[in-house]
Structures are given as C-alpha cells and as structure tokens.
C-alpha cells in the first residue's frame, strides 16, 4: 500500500489565559508546536498580584491548545497558593481606645501620649476634646459615628498598625470632613452617606476585618 500523504492535526497552537510577556500580536499566544518539534516546553513568567489586602489567595493558570486542522481543543491548569503576609501591628476597637486613655476607667494605654495633649487634645472644630467626643453617644449623628472610628483608627496607626489603601482613603476623607464641619452641621443625604461609608470602612479596620487583624487583647 501507499504511505499516507496527509497528516491531520500535525500542529497545535498553545495559548495561556493570563497572557505572555512577549509582544506577539495575540497576547495570549505561546506559540505553535508541530509533531516534529515534540516534546516542546514553553518557559515564561507571569506576574500575579499585587493584592491590596493581606491573606490567602489562590491563582489558577490555564494553558490551552487548539489543533490546526480539526480545531480540537484541550487544556491543563495549575493552581498556585499565594500567601500575602500581614504587615505589622494589629488593631483595637473604638471601645478599647475610649476606655484606655489617661482618664480611664481601664488601664492607661500610652499610645494616647502621642497626641499633642493626650486625650485632652482638641478634636478639630467639634468644640470638645478627643475624650469628650469619644464619650458622646452618636444618637444618630453621623459626625460622631465617623469621629469615633476615625479616632480609633488614628490611635491604631500610632500604635504601629499598618493600613490599606481603602483605610487611607477613609482617613483622608474624614480629615477633610472634620476640617470644615461641626457636630451641628447640616449634611445632605449624599454627604451623610459618604460619612457613614467612611465610618464603616474604619470600623472594619478597627475590628480587624481589613488590615493587619485584631489584637488579642
């Protein structure tokens, strides 16, 4: 009999779902492999991250192929476990900081001494000190909701706790807000919602849900 003259699917195109660092027109194309080239290995690097929050992540990479004649497809994947170490420090709640100033009732935490006048430092335009603002129940006043979480976050940072970009943004928002508003300022609905959103972010930080995590008191 005659030797076969047609080869089917003698070549495949190999792609990667995360792209490759070369300048190929198709940024996911690794290249073509034909029967004469096999076995063939592609070596390439992929950058993963950065991750905004510390913690555990999984990253799955998929390499696929399609044959040149029948367009048969196949793939294989590999999962990498990524551990993003939490930076320094840990956080404590506003309830902790409120009770651990030089005025008690709980034992003194000397982080308070890093403020210009400790717990007697004036709080922006509030007309009161940090201590007085801390001990004012919010009673529906968004100013105090944000103030309590802001003061706790600032004390956590002074105490060595690392932050996240979301926390930094909430602190910047709070400082701009307190620079122009007082507890009796009238807020639009949008302003009030923005204040409460920033307070929520800082509350999550102070409770250890984002950032370096809560201290074991």
PADRENTI-779588 format. One record per residue: residue in one letter; x, y, z of N, C-alpha, C in turn. Coordinates in steps of 0.2 Angstrom, whole numbers, padded with zeros to 4 digits, always signed. Layout:
# residues N
AXYZXYZXYZ ...
***
This chain:
# residues 217
X+0004-0006+0000+0000+0000+0000+0004+0006+0000 X+0001+0012-0002+0005+0018-0002+0005+0021+0005 X+0011+0024+0006+0012+0028+0013+0007+0034+0013 X+0004+0035+0019-0001+0041+0019+0003+0047+0017 X-0001+0051+0013+0002+0058+0011-0001+0064+0015 X-0006+0063+0019-0009+0068+0023-0009+0067+0030 X-0006+0072+0033-0006+0072+0041-0011+0077+0043 X-0015+0074+0048-0020+0079+0051-0018+0081+0058 X-0020+0087+0059-0018+0090+0066-0011+0089+0068 X-0006+0090+0063+0001+0089+0065+0004+0095+0069 X+0000+0100+0069+0002+0106+0073-0003+0108+0078 X-0001+0111+0083-0006+0115+0088-0004+0121+0090 X-0008+0126+0091-0007+0132+0094-0008+0132+0101 X-0003+0134+0105-0004+0134+0113-0005+0141+0115 X-0010+0142+0120-0011+0149+0122-0011+0148+0130 X-0011+0154+0133-0011+0155+0140-0016+0160+0142 X-0021+0158+0147-0026+0163+0148-0024+0169+0152 X-0018+0170+0154-0015+0176+0158-0011+0180+0153 X-0010+0178+0147-0006+0181+0143+0002+0180+0144 X+0006+0182+0140+0013+0181+0140+0017+0187+0139 X+0023+0188+0142+0026+0194+0142+0029+0196+0135 X+0028+0192+0130+0031+0194+0123+0027+0199+0120 X+0029+0202+0114+0025+0207+0110+0021+0204+0104 X+0019+0197+0105+0015+0194+0100+0009+0198+0099 X+0006+0197+0093+0000+0201+0091-0006+0198+0095 X-0006+0192+0096-0011+0189+0101-0007+0188+0108 X-0009+0192+0113-0005+0192+0119-0006+0186+0123 X-0010+0181+0121-0011+0175+0125-0007+0169+0121 X-0004+0171+0115-0001+0165+0111+0006+0163+0114 X+0006+0157+0115+0013+0155+0117+0017+0153+0111 X+0014+0150+0106+0017+0148+0100+0014+0141+0097 X+0017+0139+0092+0014+0133+0088+0019+0128+0089 X+0016+0122+0090+0020+0116+0091+0018+0111+0085 X+0023+0108+0082+0021+0103+0077+0024+0097+0079 X+0022+0091+0076+0024+0085+0078+0032+0084+0078 X+0035+0087+0073+0042+0086+0073+0046+0090+0079 X+0042+0094+0082+0045+0098+0087+0044+0095+0094 X+0039+0090+0094+0038+0087+0101+0043+0083+0104 X+0044+0082+0110+0040+0086+0115+0043+0093+0116 X+0039+0098+0117+0041+0105+0117+0039+0108+0124 X+0043+0112+0127+0042+0116+0133+0042+0123+0132 X+0037+0127+0135+0037+0134+0135+0039+0137+0142 X+0044+0141+0142+0046+0144+0148+0044+0151+0148 X+0040+0153+0153+0038+0160+0153+0036+0162+0160 X+0036+0169+0161+0034+0171+0168+0028+0175+0168 X+0024+0175+0173+0018+0179+0174+0018+0182+0181 X+0017+0188+0181+0016+0192+0187+0009+0191+0190 X+0009+0190+0196+0002+0190+0199+0002+0194+0205 X-0004+0197+0206-0004+0202+0211-0004+0209+0208 X-0002+0215+0212-0002+0214+0219-0009+0214+0222 X-0009+0211+0228-0015+0210+0232-0016+0216+0237 X-0022+0219+0237-0022+0225+0242-0023+0223+0249 X-0026+0217+0250-0026+0215+0257-0022+0209+0259 X-0019+0209+0265-0015+0203+0266-0020+0197+0267 X-0018+0191+0267-0022+0185+0267-0020+0180+0263 X-0024+0175+0262-0023+0169+0257-0027+0169+0251 X-0023+0168+0245-0027+0169+0239-0025+0162+0235 X-0029+0161+0230-0027+0155+0225-0027+0159+0218 X-0022+0157+0214-0022+0159+0207-0021+0153+0203 X-0026+0153+0198-0026+0147+0194-0024+0149+0187 X-0019+0146+0184-0017+0147+0177-0019+0142+0172 X-0022+0143+0166-0024+0138+0162-0020+0139+0155 X-0017+0134+0153-0014+0133+0146-0018+0129+0142 X-0020+0132+0136-0024+0128+0131-0021+0127+0124 X-0024+0122+0121-0021+0121+0114-0027+0120+0109 X-0026+0122+0103-0031+0120+0098-0027+0118+0092 X-0030+0112+0089-0026+0109+0083-0027+0113+0077 X-0023+0112+0072-0023+0116+0066-0028+0114+0061 X-0030+0108+0061-0035+0106+0056-0042+0105+0059 X-0043+0101+0063-0050+0099+0066-0052+0104+0071 X-0047+0108+0073-0048+0113+0079-0051+0110+0085 X-0048+0104+0087-0049+0101+0093-0045+0105+0098 X-0049+0105+0104-0046+0109+0110-0044+0105+0116 X-0040+0107+0120-0038+0104+0126-0035+0109+0130 X-0034+0108+0137-0031+0112+0141-0029+0109+0147 X-0024+0112+0151-0022+0110+0158-0021+0116+0162 X-0022+0115+0168-0022+0121+0173-0017+0119+0179 X-0015+0124+0182-0011+0124+0188-0013+0129+0193 X-0014+0127+0199-0016+0132+0204-0010+0134+0209 X-0009+0140+0210-0003+0142+0215-0007+0145+0221 X-0005+0143+0227-0007+0146+0233-0003+0152+0234 X-0006+0158+0235-0002+0164+0237-0004+0166+0244 X+0001+0167+0248+0000+0170+0255+0003+0177+0255 X-0001+0182+0256+0001+0189+0257+0002+0190+0264 X+0008+0191+0267+0009+0192+0274+0006+0198+0277 X+0003+0198+0282+0000+0204+0285+0006+0208+0288 X+0006+0215+0286+0011+0219+0289+0010+0220+0296 X+0014+0225+0299+0015+0225+0306+0009+0227+0310 X+0009+0225+0316+0004+0228+0321-0003+0224+0321 X-0007+0227+0324-0014+0224+0325-0019+0230+0327 X-0025+0229+0327-0030+0235+0328-0034+0233+0334 X-0036+0238+0337-0041+0238+0343-0047+0242+0342 X-0053+0241+0345-0059+0244+0343-0059+0251+0346 X-0064+0255+0344-0065+0261+0347-0067+0261+0354 X-0071+0255+0356-0072+0254+0363-0066+0253+0367 X-0061+0250+0365-0055+0249+0368-0052+0256+0370 X-0051+0260+0364-0047+0266+0365-0051+0271+0369 X-0057+0271+0369-0062+0276+0373-0060+0275+0380 X-0059+0269+0382-0059+0267+0389-0052+0267+0392 X-0047+0267+0387-0040+0266+0390-0035+0273+0389 X-0039+0278+0389-0035+0285+0389-0033+0286+0397 X-0029+0292+0398-0027+0293+0404-0032+0294+0409 X-0039+0295+0407-0044+0296+0411-0048+0290+0413 X-0045+0284+0410-0048+0278+0412-0055+0276+0409 X-0059+0272+0412-0058+0268+0418-0053+0262+0417 X-0052+0260+0411-0047+0254+0410-0040+0257+0411 X-0035+0252+0412-0028+0254+0412-0026+0258+0406 X-0021+0263+0408-0019+0268+0403-0015+0264+0397 X-0017+0266+0391-0013+0264+0385-0009+0270+0383 X-0002+0270+0383+0002+0276+0382+0002+0278+0375 X-0001+0274+0370-0002+0277+0364-0005+0284+0364 X-0010+0285+0368-0013+0291+0369-0008+0297+0370 X-0002+0296+0373+0003+0301+0374+0006+0304+0367 X+0005+0300+0362+0007+0303+0356+0003+0308+0353 X-0003+0309+0355-0007+0315+0353-0004+0321+0357 X-0005+0327+0354-0001+0333+0357-0003+0334+0364 X-0009+0333+0366-0011+0334+0373-0015+0328+0376 X-0013+0322+0373-0016+0316+0375-0024+0316+0374 X-0028+0313+0378-0035+0313+0377-0038+0320+0378 X-0034+0325+0380-0037+0332+0381-0035+0336+0374 X-0033+0333+0369-0031+0336+0363-0038+0338+0360 X-0038+0344+0357-0044+0347+0354-0046+0343+0348 X-0052+0341+0347-0054+0337+0341-0057+0342+0336 X-0053+0344+0331-0055+0348+0325-0059+0354+0327 X-0065+0354+0324-0070+0360+0326-0075+0358+0330 X-0075+0352+0334-0080+0349+0337-0082+0354+0344 X-0077+0358+0346-0078+0361+0352-0077+0357+0358 X-0074+0351+0357-0073+0346+0363-0066+0343+0362 X-0064+0339+0366-0058+0336+0366-0059+0329+0363 X-0053+0325+0362-0054+0318+0359-0058+0314+0364 X-0057+0315+0371-0060+0311+0376-0067+0313+0376 X-0069+0319+0376-0076+0321+0376-0080+0319+0370 X-0077+0319+0364-0080+0317+0358-0081+0309+0358 X-0076+0306+0361-0077+0298+0361-0082+0296+0366 X-0084+0300+0371-0089+0298+0376-0096+0302+0374 X-0096+0305+0368-0103+0307+0366-0106+0302+0362 X-0112+0299+0364-0115+0294+0360-0118+0297+0354 X-0117+0293+0348-0119+0296+0341-0126+0298+0341 X-0130+0294+0344-0138+0295+0344-0140+0297+0337 X-0138+0294+0332-0140+0296+0325-0136+0301+0322 X-0131+0304+0325-0127+0310+0322-0121+0306+0319 X-0121+0307+0312-0116+0304+0308-0109+0306+0310 X-0108+0313+0312-0102+0316+0314-0099+0312+0319 X-0102+0310+0324-0099+0306+0330-0098+0299+0328 X-0102+0296+0323-0101+0289+0321-0094+0289+0318 X-0092+0294+0313-0086+0294+0310-0080+0296+0315 X-0082+0301+0319-0077+0303+0324-0074+0297+0328 X-0079+0293+0330-0076+0288+0335-0072+0283+0331 X-0074+0281+0325-0070+0276+0321-0063+0279+0319 X-0064+0286+0317-0058+0289+0315-0053+0290+0320 X-0055+0292+0326-0050+0292+0332-0047+0285+0334 X-0051+0280+0334-0048+0273+0335-0043+0271+0329 X-0045+0273+0323-0040+0271+0318-0034+0275+0319 X-0034+0281+0320-0028+0285+0321-0024+0283+0327 X-0027+0281+0332-0023+0278+0338-0020+0271+0336 X-0024+0267+0332-0021+0261+0330-0015+0262+0326 X-0015+0267+0321-0009+0268+0317-0004+0271+0321 X-0005+0275+0326+0000+0277+0331+0003+0272+0335 X-0001+0266+0336+0001+0261+0339+0005+0256+0335 X+0006+0257+0329+0010+0253+0324+0006+0249+0320 X+0000+0249+0319-0004+0245+0314-0004+0248+0307 X-0002+0243+0303-0002+0245+0296-0009+0246+0293 X-0010+0250+0287-0016+0252+0285-0017+0248+0278 X-0022+0250+0274-0023+0248+0267-0025+0254+0264 X-0025+0254+0257-0027+0260+0253-0034+0262+0255 X-0039+0257+0256-0046+0259+0257-0046+0263+0264 X-0042+0261+0269-0042+0264+0276-0039+0271+0275 X-0033+0271+0271-0030+0278+0270-0035+0283+0267 X-0039+0280+0262-0044+0285+0259-0049+0287+0264 X-0051+0283+0268-0057+0284+0273-0054+0290+0278 X-0048+0289+0280-0045+0294+0284-0044+0300+0281 X-0042+0301+0275-0041+0307+0271-0048+0310+0271 X-0053+0306+0269-0060+0309+0269-0062+0312+0275 X-0061+0308+0281-0063+0310+0287-0059+0317+0289 X-0053+0317+0288-0049+0324+0290-0052+0330+0286 X-0053+0329+0280-0056+0334+0276-0063+0336+0278 X-0067+0331+0280-0074+0332+0283-0073+0336+0290 X-0069+0334+0294-0069+0337+0301-0065+0344+0300 X-0062+0345+0295-0059+0352+0294-0064+0357+0293 X-0070+0355+0290-0075+0360+0288-0082+0359+0292 X-0083+0354+0295-0089+0353+0298-0089+0352+0306 X-0095+0353+0309-0095+0353+0316-0101+0348+0318 X-0102+0346+0324-0107+0341+0325-0114+0343+0324 X-0115+0350+0323-0121+0353+0322-0122+0354+0314 X-0117+0353+0310-0118+0355+0303-0123+0350+0300 X-0127+0354+0295-0132+0350+0292-0129+0347+0286 X-0130+0340+0285-0127+0336+0280-0133+0335+0274 X-0131+0335+0268-0135+0332+0263-0136+0325+0264 X-0140+0322+0260-0141+0314+0261-0134+0311+0258 X-0132+0314+0252-0126+0311+0249-0120+0312+0254 X-0119+0318+0257-0114+0319+0262-0114+0314+0268 X-0120+0313+0271-0121+0309+0276-0120+0301+0274 X-0122+0299+0268-0120+0293+0266-0112+0292+0265 X-0109+0297+0263-0102+0296+0262-0098+0296+0269 X-0101+0300+0274-0098+0300+0281-0099+0293+0284 X-0105+0290+0283-0106+0283+0286-0102+0278+0282 X-0101+0279+0276-0097+0274+0272-0090+0274+0275 X-0087+0280+0276-0080+0280+0278-0080+0277+0285 X-0085+0279+0289-0085+0276+0296-0086+0268+0296 X-0089+0265+0291-0090+0258+0290-0083+0255+0289 X-0079+0258+0284-0073+0256+0282-0068+0256+0288 X-0068+0261+0292-0064+0262+0298-0066+0257+0303 X-0072+0256+0304-0075+0251+0309-0072+0244+0307 X-0072+0242+0301-0070+0236+0299-0062+0235+0300 X-0059+0241+0299-0052+0241+0301-0050+0240+0308 X-0054+0244+0312-0053+0244+0319-0055+0237+0322 X-0060+0233+0319-0062+0227+0321-0058+0221+0318 X-0053+0223+0314-0049+0218+0311-0051+0214+0305 X-0057+0216+0302-0059+0213+0296-0055+0215+0290 X-0052+0221+0290-0047+0223+0285-0041+0225+0288 X-0036+0225+0285-0029+0227+0288-0026+0221+0291 X-0022+0223+0296-0017+0218+0299-0021+0213+0304 X-0027+0214+0306-0031+0210+0310-0031+0213+0317 X-0036+0210+0321-0037+0212+0328-0032+0210+0333 X-0030+0214+0337-0026+0212+0343-0029+0207+0347 X-0025+0202+0350-0028+0198+0355-0026+0202+0362 X-0032+0205+0364-0031+0210+0370-0029+0206+0376 
***
